[in-house]
Amino acid sequence: MKVELVTTLKRQATRILADLHESKEPVLITEYGQPSAYLVDVEDFEFMQNRLRILEGVARGETAILENRTLSQTEAKESMSKWLK
């Protein structure tokens, strides 16, 4: 992963963005020697957001199972038939 100072980003944003689009490698931006932000390609960011939504759905499903909030197949079909009319 590349690391850039925030001052370098201010001065060379066009070059840093061009490198980012070419390499697809995230860039860690630091301020005062501390991590401050990541620059990531738009496609990579959208991919990560979609993956996160999927994982959140899986987590909700696991919680529902643990809390015994499940339906049998017959109950699920009956419930869904109301939505499909």
RAVENPE-V42437 format. One record per backbone hydrogen bond with DSSP energy under -1.0 kcal/mol. CO is the residue of the C=O (numbers start at 1). NH is the residue of the N-H. Records with the same first field share a line. If there is no record, write none. Layout:
CO: NH ; NH
This chain:
2: 28
4: 30
5: 9
6: 10
7: 11
8: 12
12: 16
13: 17
14: 18
15: 19
16: 20
17: 21
18: 22
19: 23
20: 24
26: 2
27: 39
28: 4
29: 36 ; 37
30: 6
31: 34
34: 31
37: 29
39: 27
41: 45
42: 46
43: 47
44: 48
45: 49
46: 50
47: 51
48: 52
49: 53
50: 54
51: 55
52: 56
53: 57
54: 58
55: 59
56: 60
57: 61
58: 62
59: 63
60: 64
61: 65
62: 66
63: 67
64: 69
65: 68
72: 76
73: 77
74: 78
75: 79
76: 80
77: 81
80: 84
